[in-house]
Amino acid sequence: MAQQFVNSKLAPNKVVIFGKSGCPFCHRALDLLEELHLKPGHLEYIDLSNRSDVADIQDYLLQITGARTVPRIFFGHTCIGGFTDLDALKRSGELESLLKQIGAL
Ligand SMILES: N[C@@H](CCC(=O)N[C@@H](CS)C(=O)NCC(=O)O)C(=O)O
């Protein structure tokens, strides 16, 4: 179920953030991406906080991305990591071109 849920959310030209409401890194990741004004419908924030299967989802995220912390951020089907990694992409100047490559910007 967790696997199905996560995979159903990912799409080639979409940015997806799996987060939790009490997580400051999640809010910073969402703010950073919202500031870039991605194409409508190409950014989705998924709040895992109130889901009964949150642990299963995080276990599955660990399995496919190497970490179960939130945020877990996907560009298409590729996980770019968490907020620190997103911020590093911004600072290095790679972020916008990666978003353009997947068709989200
Ligand atoms: N360096 C990571 C830090 C992420 C992190 O520490 N997230 C916390 C929440 S703010 C977390 O996942 N804690 C465990 C949990 O909520 O299951 C990032 O930038 O994404």
The ligand as a MOL file (V3000), in Angstrom:
LIG
                    3D

  0  0  0     0  0            999 V3000
M  V30 BEGIN CTAB
M  V30 COUNTS 20 19 0 0 0
M  V30 BEGIN ATOM
M  V30 1 N 19.1730 17.3100 6.3170 0
M  V30 2 C 17.8020 16.8380 6.2390 0
M  V30 3 C 17.1480 16.9480 7.6040 0
M  V30 4 C 15.7510 16.3930 7.6150 0
M  V30 5 C 15.2320 16.1360 9.0050 0
M  V30 6 O 15.9850 16.1190 9.9800 0
M  V30 7 N 13.9180 15.9340 9.0920 0
M  V30 8 C 13.2820 15.5750 10.3360 0
M  V30 9 C 12.0040 16.4030 10.5060 0
M  V30 10 S 12.3180 18.1520 10.5060 0
M  V30 11 C 12.8480 14.1300 10.2900 0
M  V30 12 O 12.6380 13.5710 9.2330 0
M  V30 13 N 12.7040 13.5040 11.4730 0
M  V30 14 C 12.2790 12.1200 11.5300 0
M  V30 15 C 10.8320 11.9230 11.2220 0
M  V30 16 O 10.0360 12.8860 11.1930 0
M  V30 17 O 10.4680 10.7770 10.9930 0
M  V30 18 C 17.0940 17.6850 5.1870 0
M  V30 19 O 17.5910 18.7640 4.8790 0
M  V30 20 O 16.0710 17.2640 4.6610 0
M  V30 END ATOM
M  V30 BEGIN BOND
M  V30 1 1 1 2
M  V30 2 1 2 3
M  V30 3 1 2 18
M  V30 4 1 3 4
M  V30 5 1 4 5
M  V30 6 2 5 6
M  V30 7 1 5 7
M  V30 8 1 7 8
M  V30 9 1 8 9
M  V30 10 1 8 11
M  V30 11 1 9 10
M  V30 12 2 11 12
M  V30 13 1 11 13
M  V30 14 1 13 14
M  V30 15 1 14 15
M  V30 16 2 15 16
M  V30 17 1 15 17
M  V30 18 2 18 19
M  V30 19 1 18 20
M  V30 END BOND
M  V30 END CTAB
M  END
